[in-house]
Amino acid sequence: MRFCQPPEDLQRYFTTFYAAEIDLAGDARISDALHPEWANLRFFSGDAPDAAIEGHGTLSGAHFVATGPSSRCTHFTIGKTRFWGIGLLPLGWARFVGAPASAHANLLADGRHHGTFAHFLPLAGQLFSGQVDEESEFARIVSYFRTLPAPAGMSEERIVAIHQAVIDPAISTVTQLVERVGASQRTIERTCQQAFGFSPKLLLRRQRFMRSLTQFMLDPSLKWIGALDGSYHDQAQFVRDFHEFMGMTPRDYAARPHPILETFMHERDRVRGAAVQTLDRPAAR
């Protein structure tokens, strides 16, 4: 697994670019579940995943998997494969996708057959050209995104201001977020739907939940009660959030193996200083 820092001119749009290899014997496959996250583009060379977001559809056999911002976990099963993942921050969604994020929330799509992601097909077609060479593949990704034209009328400063407020643990209510951003609540709601995919209230709840879940995943010795974010009133409130965002109880989740996510999170935390992309801070211009 290798995390590649986007170059300076692209940093504010992406969480990270990463390459990973899953090496299994024969036809063996493993299963795991992704947490709620920002939008992603994933390109596979080898086995393609079987994936499902409860209540939002399934996907099998796609070598270019495009996902919108999510508020549910994504269950997946995969075999031997190599893949590149590209995490889009809300600003990156606005810059490189442009369609309303709320219309693509919890979307799991074959990027080769979905109109919103059609302009990424040249990248999907050329990424794994020739011999396995991560440096060349990374260069193709960077070069491709640099060729895409910027949309007109993108509210970059407002998107970044909202993002900075959402990830601040001191901001726990929409009222506080509105005060921090300094725009009307209606304007913030509209921007959130366009670039973030969800209402400000849900974004703040998701952020609170992900801070807690990440704490537990990095240090299970804390137990759930020790990992709870300070803005939770009690454990029952956290359990309700867990059901909503993950579709299971904390106990059920803890009892399951996490063969991919556990390794990924620890390595990402070591390299990036944030174990999951929802905790990444928006880069300054």
Secondary structure, 3 states (H helix, E strand, C coil): CEEECCCCCCHHHEEEEEEEEECCCCCCCEEEEECCCCEEEEEEEECCCEEEECCCEEEECCCEEEECCCCCCEEEEECCEEEEEEEECHHHHHHHCCCCHHHHCCCEEEHHHCHHHHHHHHHHHHCCCCCCCHHHHHHHHHHHHHHCCCCCCCCHHHHHHHHHHHCCCCCCCHHHHHHHHCCCHHHHHHHHHHHHCCCHHHHHHHHHHHHHHHHHHHCHHHHHHHHCCCCCCCHHHHHHHHHHHHCCCHHHHHHCCCCCHHHHHHHHHHHHCCCCHHHCCCCCC
